[in-house]
Amino acid sequence: MSDSHKVRIGVSAARELEFEVSDVAKLRDSYEKALKKGESVLWVEDVRGHTFGVAVDGIVFIEFEKPVERGVGFGA
């Protein structure tokens, strides 16, 4: 089972960024702190070590998707 979570962030330009993070709570806390402090950029690092900067005032939504258990073979 993978511990990474897929994340999609909708931005006001009608686009989405999608990446995987290992700690959803950390991302949620970082976003809430950025809002409270009036920061202009939210920095996110994915599971591959890529870093993304997203304009905080352009974020429309953040969706967290739980990891999916994938079976092996053709059985149910």
Secondary structure by P-SEA (a helix, b strand, c coil): cccbbbbbbbccccbbbbbccccaaaaaaaaaaaaaacccbbbbbccccbbbbbccccccbbbbbccccccccccc
